[in-house]
Amino acid sequence: MKVAETSLEAYLGLDLTQSQEQVLEVIKDYGPITQEEVADRLGKYPHQVSGRFGELQELNQIEIVGHTENQHGNTVRRYDIK
């Protein structure tokens, strides 16, 4: 079950940065999703959001749920809320 971001933060006592919150919200709304897809939805480049994925994984907020092929034929990870 997915929970509203503010409820999730309150429950877990998280202190997320604005960038982390933006990435988490996109994953919550559109996951499973790739880093490239999140960046596209936020109007950013993948390198501008990729660090947030590691941070959110360390905070136990997101997880890798599979793999897919991107537009360049590369295998990329798909993420979703834990």
GUFIDO-192413 format. One record per residue (C-alpha): x, y, z. Coordinates in steps of 0.02 Angstrom, whole numbers, plus 32768, in hexadecimal, padded with zeros to 4 digits. Example, Ala and Ser with C-alpha at 12.3 -4.5 7.8 and 13.67 -1.06 7.14 Angstrom:
BEGIN
82677F1F8186;82AC7FCB8165;
//
This chain:
BEGIN
800080008000;804380AB7FD3;803481368054;803181F28039;80E182378041;80BD82AC80D2;806E821D8134;810281AD810E;817F82328146;811D825381E6;8111819A820D;81C9817981F0;8208821E8235;8268823E8195;82BC82E2816D;82CB82DA80AF;831A835E8042;82AD83B37FC0;8302834F7F35;82E582AC7F91;822E82DA7FAC;821983027EF2;8265825D7EBB;820181FB7F3D;815F824D7F07;817C82207E50;81A6816D7E7E;810C81647EEC;809C81A77E61;80E7814C7DCA;814C80B87E0A;819180417DDD;81FB80BF7D80;82AE80D87D44;832681647D74;831981AA7CC3;825B81AD7CCD;825F82067D76;82D982877D31;826982A27C9A;81CF82BD7D07;822F833C7D70;827783967CD8;832883687D0C;83B983027CC8;83D382527D0F;847782847D62;841883087DC3;83A982867E19;841381E77E1D;8461820E7EC5;83B6821C7F16;839381667EEA;842681287F51;83F6819A7FE0;834181607FDD;837980AA7FD7;83E780C88070;8351811580C8;82EF8077809C;826E80D98039;8283808C7F8C;82BE7FE97F43;82F07F9E7E9D;825C7F397E5E;829B7F057DB4;82F57F367D16;82C47F777C6B;83167FB37BCD;8326806E7BAF;831B80CA7B09;83D480AA7AEA;83C47FEE7B01;84187FEE7BAB;83D47F8A7C3D;839E80007CC9;83517FE87D75;829B80067DA0;8275804C7E4D;81DB80537EBA;81A980847F6B;81D080027FF0;
//
